[in-house]
């Protein structure tokens, strides 16, 4: 496999990981935050919601950083 092909594969993997991280952030952080701000009734406690938000934030950032790490292996 040539260097160009490996670089393209790295770009696709990094893009997929970044998109997955953005999805986790939007679903795991934004949705509960908006629900809290709008006062939507939920059976989950406030501590549980904050735990989900913080875990989603860390996971989303981790996927983004993992994608950046994949891109660091570019070949010239």
Buried (B, 14 or more C-beta within 10 A) or exposed (E): EEEEEEBEEBBEBBEEBBEBBEEBBEEBBEBBEEBBEEEEEEEEEEEEBBEBBEEBBEBBEEBBEBBEEBBEEEEE
